[in-house]
């Protein structure tokens, strides 16, 4: 087995500033702590025969498993779901880092990575819906499914911008193009960004929120906090769907 590369050398190749500093290129948890963990994990993995695609599929499994973990009653299920989503984030960082170091970037890897993001976030909310429905109406399952569908639409509406631009023969939109041309929508977007309410539609944040409300449920002796949280996420998600579509259509992303 070859010796592990120096962390400084690895960071220069695997964690380019252009990606990490991009407004949409890096999750806050990656900047805060996960990139430190992932670089040390990558340092060991690049010495093995593991491929980036294998790591990406591992990421997908961890994300989808988080939804199933929520079927476990009590705090244990919520804790396992949160841990699995942290592993999802870790492998989401590691697969790209290994790909850059080994020069094994592929269209398949990019595709599976995006597919994994869709599946993981949707699975978490579906699992949350079934968790909320335990011993009660199946309407809570519907709330979880509604949240999952909304989250998928949010991601799809963003990805479809790149599809539309590609088919039109346009380059990828930069950060400047995402700003709404309408002053009113721009102000509303800044207000929403200040409160960070959109983050609840992301599986990493949602898994942590579901863990927190599971602690509340434990003390209350019920799952009402989980139920109200699932409903709130569903409502927020669909408000975000409408707002996001308006933001895209009022910006320069499709021009």
N, C-alpha and C positions, 0 to 999 in steps of 0.2 A: 504494500500500500504506500502511495506517495505521501510525502509530508504535507501537512496542512499549510495553506498559504497564509501570509501575514494578514491580520485584520484590516490594516490600512490599505493594502493592495486590493483586498477583496472588496472593501467599501467603495473604492474608486471605480471599480468595474461594475459591481452589482447594485449599487445604490446611487445612480446618477442624479445629480441635483435637479436636472431638468424635470425628472419625474417626481421627485420628492417635494419639490417646491410648487408644482402645478396645483392650481386651486382644486381641480377635480381629479388629480392624479394620485392622491395619497389620503388614506383615512387618518383621522386625528390620532387614533390609537396606534397606528403605525409610527407616526412621528414621535408620539409620547414615550412609547416603551417597546412595541413589538419589533421594530427594526433593529434594536439592540440585541434582542433575543434571536431574531431570525438570522442575523449575520453570523452569530456563533454556531447556530444550527447548520447553516449553509457551509460554513468552514469545514465541518465534518462530512457533510453529504457530498461535496465536490470530490472527495477522495474515494468515493464509492462508484459503483456502476449504475446507481439509481438515475432515472431520467426525469426531466422536468414534467413530462406528461404523467408519469406515475405519481409524482407529488401532487399534480393538479387533481387527479382522480381521488387521491387521498383527501384532499381538501373538500371535494364534493361529498364524499362519504361522511365526513365529520359534520358538514353543514346539514345534510338531510337527516342524519342521526339525531341532531339536536331537536328536531320536531318530534321524533319518536320518543326522545327522552322525556318530553313534557307529558307523555301518557303515564309516566310513573307518578303516583300520587305524592303529595306533600312536598316538603322542601328539597328532598333528594332529587326529584325529577327536574325541578327548576335549576338546581345547582349543576347537575350533569349537563343540562342544555347549555348553560352559560359557559361551562368548561369546554364543551365541544365546539362552541362558536369561537372561543379563543384559539382553539386548535385550527379551526377553519381559517382564521385570520393569519395564524402562523404559517400554515402551508400556502396561503395566498401570497405571502411575502416570499417564502422560500422557493417556490417553483420558478418564479421569475428571476430570482437571484442566481439559482443554479443554471437556468437557461442562458443568462448573460455570460456567466463565467465559462460554461462549456461551449458556448456558441451554438446552442441547440434550440433556438427560437423556431416555433412552427405555427402555422395557421390552425392546426388541430389544437394546440395548447391554448391559443387565444380563444378559440371557440368554446372549448370545454370550460375554461375559466369563467367566461361570461355565462354559460349555461349553469355552472355551479352557483353563481351568484343568484340567478333566478330561482333555482331549485331550493337553495338553502333558506333564503328569506321566506319563500312561500311555505316551505315545510314547517318552519318555526311557527308561523301564524296559524297554519292548519292544526298543528299540534296544540297550540294555545287554545284554539276554539274547542277542540275535543276535551281539553283539560277543564275549560270553563263549563262545559255541558255536563260534567259528571254529576249525576243525580238530579239533573234539571232538564229544562227544555232543550231540544235540538236547535233552537234558534241561536244558541251560543256557537254551535258548530258553523251556522250560516255566517255569523259575525266574523269568525276566524277565516272562513273561505272568502268573504268579501274583502277582508284586509289583505289576504294573500293575492287575490286577483288585482286589487288596486296597486299593490307593490310591484307585481309583474308588469302592469301597464306603465307604471312610472319608469321602470328600467327600460322597457321596450320603446317608450316614446323618446328616450334619450338616445338609445342605440340606433333607432330608425333615422335620426338626423344624419348620422354617418352614412347609412345606406342611401338615403335620398341624395346627399351631396355626391357620393361616389357615382350614382347612376346619372347624375347631372354633369359629371366630369369636373366637379369642384374639389379643391383640397379640403382637408379636415378643418373644421372651424376652430379658431383660437378662442381664448378666454374672453377677449373683447367682443366677439360676435355673440356671446351669450347674454349680453346686457339688453334688456327690453328698450325699444325705441320710444315707447310711451313713458312719460315722466311719472304718471300715476302708478303704472305697473312696476317701474323701477323702484319707486318709494316703497310699495307694498313688498317687493322682494327684499329690500334692505331691512324692513321691519321684521319679516319672517326669519331672515338670516340672523338677526340680532338675538332672537329668542331661541334659535336652533331647534324649533319645533319639528322641522323636517327630519331630524335625526332619528326620531322614533320609528320611521319607516325602514330603517336599516336594521338588519338582523343582529348585528353586534350590540347596538344600543338596546334594541327590543329585548334581547335575551337578558341583559342586565336589569332592565326595568321589570321583567317578569320574575327575576330572582328576588328583587326587592319586594315586590308585592306578595310573593310567596312567603316571605318572612312576616309580612303584615297578616296574611291569611293564617299563618301558624298561631299568632297571638290572638286573632279574632275567633279561631276555631271554625272558619268557613272559607269559601273560595270567592267571596263577594268582591274582594279587591282585584283578583284575577279577572273576574267577569267584567267589571267596570273598565279595567285596563284594555282588555280585548276590544270592547265596544269603542273606547276612546281611540285606540289605534285605527280601527276600521274607519271611523268618522274622519280623523285627521288625514288618513291616507287618501280618501276620496276627495277631500278638499284640496290636497296636494296634487292629485291627478288633474283636476280642472285648472288649478293655478299653474301647474307646470306646462300643460298644453298651451295655455294663454301666453306664458312666458316664451315658449319656443316660437309660436306663430307671430309674436310681436317683436322678436329679436331679428338679428341678421344671420341666424344659423342656417336658414334655408335660402339664403341669397348669395 
